[in-house]
Each structure stands twice: as C-alpha cells, then as structure tokens.
Amino acid sequence: MSYNGVDFYIRPFQRRDSEQVRNLFKLCIGYERGSPRWYALRGSPKRLNSIICYIIFAMGLLAASPAGPAELCYRIAGITAAVLSAGFFLFHRWQLSEAFLHYSNPASHADLSDIAGHYGVVENPDGTSYFTGKSGFWVAERLVDGKPNGELVGSVALDDRYRPDPHHAELRRMAVSSTMQRKGLGRHLVETVFQHVQEHKLNTISLQTTGYSTSAVGFYERFGWKLVAHQSLPGKPWLDFRLVEYRLDI
C-alpha cells in the first residue's frame, strides 16, 4: 500500500525477519529521535522529582552564600544539600536512560528470542506464513517500485499468553522506524491487528507504554484505548519510569 508517496507492505512475520525485528525494536525504543527514551530524557527535567531537586539546590546555594546565615554549619549544610540534589538529579537521569536501554535490549525479552515460537507463526513451503492461534506478529516491509526490498520499517504483535480471559489479548512490540513516522504506518499496523482480533472474536486489547511518549499515548487514545493504571519500575519506585496501561473494549 502507498501513503503520502511512501510504499510499504504489511505481512505476517517470517523467521528470516528475526534479526531485523530485534534491531528495529532496539532502535525505536532506545536510540532513535522520538523513541520512549528520547521522550523520557526530554520530559524528566519538568517532572516533580526534578523540580524538588531545583528547589533544594537553590535553597542550598542560598544558605551557602554570603547572604545566607553566618554560621559555618549552615553553610556546610547548604553546600551539602546543593551537591546532593544535583547528584540525585544527574543520577536519576542516568538511571532513567539505563532503564530504557535495558528495556530496548531484545535479549531482555523472551518473546523476541523466538518470535515464531512465541507467537505461533508457521511458514508455508512458498515462504508465506500464518498464525496457529489468537496471537500474531506482523512486520511492515518497504516497497521500492512496487516490490519488497527486504527492509523492515515497522512491527506489531498481539499476545494472548498472559491474560486469563481467553477473549483478552495484549498489543506488544509496536515499532515504527523514524524514517516512517507520521506517514500512516502505525495506523495501518493497528488496523491489521484489529482485523485479526475480529476474526478470532477477541473483545479486549490491553497495552503498556510510557507516559512520557505523549505522541504514542495520543495515538492510542484516538483509537479508543482508555487509561486504566499507572505503574512504577519494579524494584525502583523512586525512578520516574512512568509506565501506563491502556485497555480497549471492542
């Protein structure tokens, strides 16, 4: 299909796509402009924990300045407060970046190590593929002069393994290359999932994303997903990772 002069073809995953899918996920989550990590590092200076650091830092400098209390202990406390607040601010940004880089590492996700096995992909002798169950994994391949050129520019998955309700599945591995942003590919990927959902009579789709990615959040909300929960990073409640869960009842 063509959108704004850009051609792409959405099809079921094939085993030969594995390495490209993993690289695409890594880039789209952790490294490209517009990735969740990029949004997080842009947005964290405006968050409450950063604002508290600014206030403590300013109060510390004031206490340590000649205009502050004359007592040495107050000046030492002010310097300590300023240094600690600045240190926490930098440490938090480093930890936030590392958390997204860890999440973007395909080795951190069991389904990406064996995509075909996890999502029930079966390949036909002619190279086409299909899904054995309610789960599925799709890729978008770029077309040049109307022919696939082997370059993957997007992916999306539907996973029904982790929900006790047999009619409830989870949207996962949504990734669109930075070269294809705002060209309609994301919409077509989601519509492909919707068609699969209708064929398998699923009635609820959940997803997780980061609240920092306002464009992604807005994209899902336009399709009708509703916010149902906020979560922190397990083991690091102080880290402002901002995981949000959305639910769509069909």
N, C-alpha and C positions, 0 to 999 in steps of 0.2 A: 504494500500500500504506500501511497505517497501523501505527505502532509507538508505544505509550505515548500514544495520542491525537494524535500528530503525523503528518500525511499528506505523503507525497512520492511522486514518480513518477520512476523511472529509465528513461532512454531514450537512444538514440544522439544524439550531438552534431548540431546544425544550425548553419548559418552565422550565423543571427541570434543565436546564443548567444555569439559570439566575444568581445564586449566584456565581458559578464558573467563569462565564464570567466576572462579575464585579470584582472579586478578581484578575483574570488574568490581566485585563486591569490595575488595580491599581498597581500591581507588575511590569508589563512590562513598564509602563510609568514613575513611580516614585521611585521605590525601588530597582530593580534588577541591578546587574552589566550589563552594556551595555544598560541601559534604557536612554531615552532622558535626564532625569535629571542628570544621571551619566555623559553623554557626555557633557552636558552644564557646569557642575561644573569643569570638566576637561579642557574644552576649554576656559572658560571665562578669565582665567589669561593671555591668549595670545591675547585677543581682544583689540581693540583700547582704549576703556574707561579704561581698566586696565593699559595699557601702559602709558596713560596720568597720572594716579594715581602714577605710579612708578616715573615718571619724576618729578612731583610736590613734591612727598615725598623726593626724593634725593636733589632737589633744596632747600627744606625747611631745611633739615638737614645741608646742606652746609652753608645756611645763619645763622643757629643757632650755628654752630661750632666755635671754636676759630679761625679757618682760615677764617671765614666769616667777614662781616663788624663789626666794634667795637661797633656801636651804638646799644643800648638796643632795640630800636623799631624794628630794622631789625631782631634781634634775636627772639623777641617775634613773629614777623610776620612769621619767618621761622618755629618756633615750631608750630604755629597755622596751617600753611599750611601743615606741615607733619602730624599732628594729624588729620586734616580734610580729607586729601587724604587717609590716612589709614582707617579712619572711613567710608568713602564712599565706598572704596574697599570692606570692610567687610560687609557693609550694602547691597551693590549691590549683593554680593554672597548669602546673607541670603534671600533677596527678590527674587532672581532668583530661589533658591531652593524652596521657598514657592510657587512661581507661578507654578512650575511643580507639586508640591504636590497637590495644589488646582486643577490643570487640571487632575491629576490622580485620583482624588476623584470621584467615579461613581455618587455620589449624585449631582455633578455639571453638569451632562449631562442628559437631559430629555429622550433621546432615551434609555439610559441604565436602566432607572427606569421601562420601559415597552417595552422590546425588541421585543416581539412578536407583540404587537400592533403597534409599530412604523414602523417595517419592514414588516408588513403584513404576519406574519407567522401563518399558520393554521395547526393544528395537526390532523392526522387521528386516528381512533379508535385503530389501531395497533401500535401506538406510533411514526410512521414516520411523517414527516411534509413537507410542501411545502409553496411556496410564492404566494400571490394573485396578485402581481403586479411586477413592474420592480425592486423594492427594494428587498434586501435579506440579510440574516445574516447566516454565516456558522461557524462551530466550528470544530476543529481537536481533535479527541479523541484518546488517546493512546491505542494500541492493545498489549495484552500480550498473547502469544501463539495463535495469530490469532483472539483473541476475545476482544471486547471493555471492558476496565476495569473501565470506568466511569471517568477517569482523563482527563480533558481538557488541551491541551498544545498549543492551538492556536485559533485565531478567525480572521474574517474579515467580513466587511459589505459593501453593496452597497446601497446608499441612493439617491433617485431621488426627494425628497421632496423640496429641496431648490433651484432648478435650474428652471428658466422659460422655458428653452428649453426642450421639452419632450424627446429629444434624448440625454440629458446630465445628468449624474449622478455623485455622489461623492463617492470615496473609503474612508471608515472610519473603525475605530476600529480594525486596523491591529495590532495584538499582537501575539508574539511567545515566549513561555516560554524560560528562559535562558538555560534550560536543552535540548532544541531542536534547539538552534542557530546553523547555518551552517550545517544543516542536510537536507536541501531541502524543509522544511515545508513551509517557506514563499513563495517560488516559486509555490508550489502546491496550496496554498491558492489563490494566484493571478490568476493562470490559471483556478481555479474553477470560479472565478469572471468573467474572460474573456468568459468562456463558457456561463454563464448566460447573459452576455452583448450581445453576438452574437444571442442568442435565442430571446432576446427582442428588437433586432435591435437598440440598443444604439450606438452612434458613438463618444461620447466624455466622458472621465472619468477624473475628477479633484481629487486632494487630497491636504491636508495640512500636513506638517511635520515640524520639527525643523531643521534648518540648521546646528545645532551642530552635529546631528547624521549623520556623513559622510557615515557610512556603509549603513544606510537606504536610504540616498539620492542616493548613487551609485547603490543600489539595484533597485530603481525605474527607474533611468536613463537607466539601462540595458534593461528594458522592453520598453523603448521609451518615457517615460514621459519627458516633457520639462519644465524648469523653466519659469514661467510667471510673478511672483510677489513676493516681499518681504513685510512683514507686521510686525509692532511692536505690543506689547500687548496693547489693548485698555485701555486708561487712564494712561498708564505708558510708554510714548515714550522713556524715558531715560533708561528703563530696556532692556538689550540686550537679549531679549527672542528669537529672530531670527526665526520667523515663515516664512516659504516659501511655495508658492503654485505652484503645478505642474499640467500640462494638457497633456492628451494623446488623440490624434485624431486617431480613428480606421478606 
